[in-house]
Amino acid sequence: MARDERGESSVPAILMTMGGGGHLYQVQCLAQQLRDKSRLEFVTSEDSLSLAKSDDTIYVVPSLGGFGRSRVGQVASGMRAVVGCIRIVRETRPDVVIGLGTSLSVPLLLAAKLCGVRGMFIESITRVDSPSMTLKVIKRLRLADRCYVQWPELASSSGAVFRGNVL
């Protein structure tokens, strides 16, 4: 449990990825379920978050790169994202970090692991038959304490746990 200024227990602090597109909708659904029971803060690599609540705390880290960048550029932007995520995890001191679908989960969960914070990954609901590269990397590097999928068909082939979906 997180502690307030006096050192007393308060609501759990959760730091969660906030990706774009369909990932954003899934994060909003999960956040709606958790909002009254925890302190939520978000990390994104996007700066246009028109669907985010105005009172949400949102941290922005450098983009992970992508199309049009050289391998060196992609590695450099990935390292900047990891450093940014470490700074955020140290500053916010969450009880748990949740990555939901987006590739931003990799540097955020790596930062959590390096800072001794529990982490979990929830695979995107769009992944029905095969795991994403993000889940494969997180499992291979053991970045999350728990990995969940949102379809029972995916649980056996991915090594992750099915407990329902966030929608």
N, C-alpha and C positions, 0 to 999 in steps of 0.2 A: 504494500500500500504506500502511496505517496504520503509525505508528511507536510503539514502546514508550517508556518513560521515558528510556531511554538513547539514543533516536534510531535504534534498529535496526529493520529491517523486521519486521513481524509479519503476522498474517493480515489480509485486507481487512476493513474495517469497513463494514457495511451497515445503513442505517436504512430501515425498511420500514413502510408503513401496516398497521394491523391493524383492519379494519372488522368489523362484526358480521355475523351470518347466514352466508350462503354465502361471503361474502368471507373470513370468518375461517377456514373450512375450506381455502380455496385458499391462504391465507397459511401455514397450518400445513403443508400439503403442500410448498410451496416452501421454507419454513424447514427442514423435515426434510432436504431435499436440500442446503441450504447450511450447516447448523449446524456440521458438522465442519471446514469449509473457511474459515469467516469468523466475525467477531464480529457477532452480530445484535442489533439494538435495534429497538424498535417504537414507533410513534406511533398513538394512538387517540383518538377523541373519546367513547368509552364507558368507563364505570368498572366494569362487571361483566365480567370476563374469566375466567370459570371454566375455560375450555379452554386458557388460556395456561399454559405451563410456569412453575413458581414461580420458577425462576432467570432467567427472561427479564427484561430491563430494558424497562419499558414507560412511555412518557411520555404524559401525557394533556393534550390541548388542548381549548379550549372547543368545544362542538358548533357545527356549521355552520348551525344553525337548522333550518328546515323548516316543516311545516304549522303553522298557527296563529300564526305570527309575521308582523309587518308587513314590508314591503320594507326599511324602515329598520332594523328589528331583525335581519333576515337579513344585511344589509350589515355591520352592527356586529359581529355574531357571526362573520361571515367574516373581518373585519379582525382580530378578537381571535385567531382561529385562525391567520392568517398570522403575526402577531407571535409567538404561541407557537411556531410551527414554526421561525421564524427563530432564536429563542432556543435551541431544541433542536438545530438543525443547527450553530449556532456552538459549543454546548457539547460535542456528541458528535463533531464533525469527521469525518463518515463519508467513505469513499472514493466511495460511490455511494448514492443514494436510490432506492428502488423503491416505486412506487405500484401497488397491485394492486386494480383495479376500483372501489374506493370513492371517493366525492366528496372525501374527505379528501386524496386524491392531489393535488388542485389547489393548496391552500395549501402542502402539503409540498414539491411540486416547484417552486413559485414561490420558496419559501424557499431551496431548494437552488440554483436558478439565481442568485438574488441573492447567495448566499454562494460562488458559483463551484464548486459541487459537481456532478458528473455525475448525471444523473437518467434513469430509465427508467420507463415505464408499461406495465403488463400489463393488457389489457382482461379483464373478467370472463368466465369460461367460459360464462356464461349468455347472452352476446351472440354469436349465431350469424349472424343476417342483417343486423343494422344496428348501427353503433357507438353507444355510450352518449353522453350529453351530456358526461360527464366526458372521454372520449377526444376528442370534438370540441373542447372548450375547451382541452385540453392541446395538441392539434395546432395549433389556431388561434393560440394564444399562444406556441407553440414552447417549452413548459416542460420538455419531455423531450428528451434526446439521441436516445433510441430509444423507439419505441412498438411493442408486440407485441400480436397477437391470438391467441386459442387455437383458432380454426377457420380452415381455409384459405379457406372461402367468404367470410369477412369481410375478408381481406387486400386484395383488389383494390378493394373499395368504400370502405375506411377509410383507405387510404394507410399502413397499419401493416404490420408484418412478421409472418409466421407461421413459427414454429420448433417447434411442438408445444404441449402444454399442461402445466400444473403438476400435474395429478392423476395 
